Amino acid sequence: MTGPAVVLITTFLASAVEAIEMVTIVLGVGATRGWRSTLVGVGAGFGVLAVVVAALGLALSRVPIGPLRLIVGALLLVFGLQWFRKGVMRVAAHGLAGIRLHPEDEPPEWSGEGFDWLAFVLSFKGVVLEGLEVAFIVVSFGANANQLGAAVIGGVGAVVIIGAIGLVLHGPVSRIPRSLLQLVVGILLTTFGTFWSLEGLGVEWPGSDGAILGLLALYLLTAATYITIERRRVLGFNPGT
């Protein structure tokens, strides 16, 4: 029988990967769209998770998560590509001088009155999907090793610790120029959206979650290429294009 320490550490590390993805989405959406609606989405997401986990318990391991990955991934991909395009255009327009801009010198992504439902939906879906992934990890490792208590401690500990790190980082992230931040968030949402939507369709990624790093490198290279092309056009090196 696998010992509780092994189950706790394994569950913690596996859950930490999902928690990092969750916190990354929340940080990016909050910093670009505003924190009020984003945090409401986070709270609602954890509320739904609590109800689902309490209702299903160990039966969670038999719930198909593929359709949810497809829906959430497609949503992130749609909005990620929009922010990717806007980020490329803004960074190309500002050039290196944009790195020295203060967020208050740039127009906010969300300036409307009332509630920002886009921020709510993105953070809500990110929390629900990644939270369910953590719950599946906990149930799978814990039930198979007959060490559910240790698995729960590992999974919850990962979410709490990564969440605390995200809370500490939210201040520095909010001070990043919005044009650059929008590009970064666009790349991240597009990366996660591509990964989850294709995974939801049944694609087996080489290296499992490690494929996210490959997708991230691909979109970073794509962004750099488009910024270079757009920057040359803005400066007049490619007239007529």
C-alpha positions as CSV (number, residue, x, y, z in Angstrom):
1,M,0.0,0.0,0.0
2,T,1.2,3.5,-0.9
3,G,2.1,5.5,2.2
4,P,0.3,8.7,3.1
5,A,3.4,10.9,2.6
6,V,3.9,9.6,-0.9
7,V,0.2,10.2,-1.7
8,L,0.3,13.7,-0.2
9,I,3.4,14.8,-2.1
10,T,2.2,13.3,-5.4
11,T,-1.3,14.9,-5.1
12,F,0.2,18.2,-4.1
13,L,2.5,18.3,-7.1
14,A,-0.1,17.2,-9.6
15,S,-2.7,19.6,-8.1
16,A,-0.1,22.5,-8.1
17,V,0.1,22.3,-11.9
18,E,-3.7,22.8,-12.2
19,A,-3.7,25.5,-9.6
20,I,-1.0,27.4,-11.5
21,E,-3.2,27.4,-14.6
22,M,-6.1,28.6,-12.5
23,V,-4.2,31.4,-10.8
24,T,-2.6,32.5,-14.1
25,I,-6.1,33.0,-15.7
26,V,-7.4,34.8,-12.7
27,L,-4.4,37.1,-12.5
28,G,-4.5,37.9,-16.2
29,V,-8.2,38.6,-16.4
30,G,-8.2,40.6,-13.2
31,A,-5.3,42.8,-14.2
32,T,-6.7,43.6,-17.6
33,R,-10.4,43.7,-17.0
34,G,-10.7,44.7,-13.3
35,W,-10.8,42.8,-10.1
36,R,-14.3,43.2,-8.8
37,S,-16.1,41.1,-11.5
38,T,-13.1,38.7,-11.7
39,L,-13.2,37.9,-7.9
40,V,-16.9,37.5,-8.0
41,G,-16.4,34.9,-10.7
42,V,-13.7,33.2,-8.6
43,G,-16.0,33.1,-5.6
44,A,-18.9,31.7,-7.7
45,G,-16.6,29.1,-9.2
46,F,-15.4,27.8,-5.8
47,G,-19.1,27.8,-4.7
48,V,-20.1,25.6,-7.6
49,L,-17.1,23.4,-6.9
50,A,-18.0,22.9,-3.3
51,V,-21.6,21.9,-4.2
52,V,-20.4,19.5,-6.9
53,V,-17.7,17.9,-4.7
54,A,-20.2,17.5,-1.8
55,A,-22.9,16.1,-4.0
56,L,-20.8,13.6,-6.0
57,G,-17.9,12.7,-3.6
58,L,-16.0,9.7,-4.9
59,A,-18.3,9.4,-7.9
60,L,-16.3,12.4,-9.4
61,S,-13.8,10.0,-10.9
62,R,-16.6,8.7,-13.2
63,V,-17.8,12.1,-14.4
64,P,-16.7,12.9,-18.0
65,I,-14.7,16.1,-18.0
66,G,-13.9,16.1,-21.8
67,P,-17.0,18.2,-22.8
68,L,-16.2,20.8,-20.1
69,R,-12.6,21.0,-21.3
70,L,-13.9,21.6,-24.9
71,I,-16.4,24.3,-23.9
72,V,-14.0,26.2,-21.6
73,G,-11.1,25.8,-24.0
74,A,-13.1,27.1,-26.9
75,L,-14.2,30.1,-24.9
76,L,-10.6,30.9,-23.8
77,L,-9.4,30.4,-27.3
78,V,-11.9,32.9,-28.8
79,F,-11.2,35.7,-26.3
80,G,-7.5,34.8,-26.1
81,L,-7.0,35.3,-29.9
82,Q,-8.9,38.7,-29.6
83,W,-6.5,39.9,-26.9
84,F,-3.6,38.4,-28.7
85,R,-4.4,40.5,-31.8
86,K,-5.0,43.7,-29.7
87,G,-1.8,43.1,-27.7
88,V,0.3,42.7,-30.8
89,M,-1.1,45.9,-32.3
90,R,-0.6,47.9,-29.1
91,V,2.9,46.6,-28.4
92,A,3.9,47.2,-32.0
93,A,2.5,50.8,-31.8
94,H,4.4,51.7,-28.6
95,G,7.6,49.8,-29.3
96,L,10.1,49.5,-26.5
97,A,8.9,52.8,-25.1
98,G,5.7,51.0,-24.1
99,I,7.6,49.1,-21.4
100,R,8.1,52.4,-19.5
101,L,4.4,53.3,-19.7
102,H,2.3,53.3,-16.5
103,P,-1.0,51.5,-16.5
104,E,-2.9,54.7,-15.7
105,D,-1.4,56.2,-19.0
106,E,-3.2,53.6,-21.1
107,P,-6.9,53.1,-21.6
108,P,-8.4,50.3,-19.5
109,E,-9.6,47.2,-21.3
110,W,-13.0,47.5,-19.5
111,S,-14.3,51.0,-19.0
112,G,-18.0,50.3,-19.0
113,E,-20.4,50.8,-16.1
114,G,-21.9,48.0,-14.1
115,F,-20.8,44.4,-14.0
116,D,-18.1,43.0,-16.4
117,W,-19.6,39.7,-17.4
118,L,-16.7,38.7,-19.6
119,A,-14.3,38.9,-16.6
120,F,-16.8,36.9,-14.5
121,V,-17.3,34.1,-17.0
122,L,-13.6,33.7,-17.8
123,S,-12.5,33.5,-14.2
124,F,-15.6,31.4,-13.2
125,K,-14.9,28.8,-15.9
126,G,-11.2,28.7,-15.2
127,V,-11.8,28.1,-11.5
128,V,-14.5,25.4,-12.2
129,L,-12.4,23.5,-14.7
130,E,-9.1,23.5,-12.9
131,G,-10.9,22.9,-9.6
132,L,-12.6,19.8,-11.0
133,E,-9.2,18.7,-12.3
134,V,-7.8,19.0,-8.8
135,A,-10.8,17.1,-7.4
136,F,-10.3,14.3,-9.9
137,I,-6.6,14.1,-8.9
138,V,-7.5,13.9,-5.2
139,V,-10.2,11.3,-5.7
140,S,-8.1,9.2,-8.1
141,F,-4.9,9.2,-6.0
142,G,-6.7,9.0,-2.7
143,A,-9.1,6.2,-3.5
144,N,-6.6,4.0,-5.3
145,A,-4.1,4.2,-2.5
146,N,-6.8,4.1,0.3
147,Q,-5.3,7.4,1.5
148,L,-8.1,9.9,0.7
149,G,-7.3,12.1,3.7
150,A,-3.7,12.6,2.7
151,A,-4.8,13.3,-0.9
152,V,-7.3,15.9,0.2
153,I,-4.6,17.7,2.2
154,G,-2.2,17.6,-0.8
155,G,-4.8,19.0,-3.2
156,V,-6.2,21.7,-0.9
157,G,-2.7,22.6,0.2
158,A,-1.6,23.1,-3.4
159,V,-4.6,25.4,-4.2
160,V,-4.1,27.4,-1.0
161,I,-0.3,27.9,-1.5
162,I,-0.5,28.7,-5.2
163,G,-3.5,31.0,-4.5
164,A,-1.5,32.8,-1.8
165,I,1.4,33.3,-4.3
166,G,-1.0,34.7,-6.8
167,L,-2.4,37.1,-4.2
168,V,1.1,38.4,-3.5
169,L,1.8,38.8,-7.2
170,H,-1.4,40.7,-8.1
171,G,0.2,44.0,-7.1
172,P,3.3,43.8,-9.3
173,V,1.2,42.3,-12.2
174,S,-1.2,45.3,-12.0
175,R,1.7,47.7,-12.6
176,I,2.7,46.1,-15.9
177,P,1.8,48.3,-18.9
178,R,-1.6,47.3,-20.2
179,S,-0.5,46.9,-23.8
180,L,2.2,44.4,-22.7
181,L,-0.1,42.7,-20.2
182,Q,-2.8,42.3,-22.7
183,L,-0.4,40.6,-25.1
184,V,0.8,38.3,-22.3
185,V,-2.7,37.4,-21.2
186,G,-3.7,36.9,-24.8
187,I,-0.9,34.4,-25.3
188,L,-1.7,32.6,-22.1
189,L,-5.4,32.3,-22.8
190,T,-4.7,31.2,-26.3
191,T,-2.3,28.6,-25.1
192,F,-4.7,27.2,-22.5
193,G,-7.6,27.4,-24.9
194,T,-5.8,25.4,-27.5
195,F,-4.6,22.8,-25.0
196,W,-8.0,22.3,-23.4
197,S,-10.2,22.4,-26.5
198,L,-8.1,19.8,-28.3
199,E,-7.9,17.7,-25.2
200,G,-11.6,17.9,-24.9
201,L,-11.8,16.6,-28.5
202,G,-9.8,13.6,-27.4
203,V,-6.3,14.7,-28.5
204,E,-3.5,13.0,-26.5
205,W,-0.9,15.6,-26.0
206,P,2.8,14.4,-25.9
207,G,4.1,15.0,-22.4
208,S,0.6,15.6,-21.0
209,D,0.5,19.1,-19.3
210,G,4.1,19.6,-20.4
211,A,2.8,20.3,-23.9
212,I,1.5,23.6,-22.6
213,L,5.1,24.9,-22.5
214,G,5.5,23.9,-26.2
215,L,2.3,25.7,-27.1
216,L,3.4,28.7,-25.1
217,A,6.8,28.9,-26.9
218,L,4.9,28.6,-30.3
219,Y,2.6,31.5,-29.5
220,L,5.4,33.6,-28.1
221,L,7.4,33.1,-31.4
222,T,4.2,33.9,-33.4
223,A,3.7,37.1,-31.4
224,A,7.3,38.2,-31.8
225,T,7.0,37.6,-35.6
226,Y,3.8,39.6,-35.9
227,I,5.1,42.4,-33.8
228,T,8.2,42.7,-35.9
229,I,6.1,42.8,-39.1
230,E,3.6,45.3,-37.7
231,R,6.4,47.4,-36.2
232,R,8.1,47.7,-39.6
233,R,4.7,48.6,-41.2
234,V,4.1,51.3,-38.6
235,L,7.5,52.8,-39.1
236,G,7.1,52.8,-42.9
237,F,9.5,50.1,-43.9
238,N,6.9,48.2,-45.8
239,P,4.8,50.9,-47.6
240,G,1.6,49.8,-49.1
241,T,1.2,46.7,-46.9
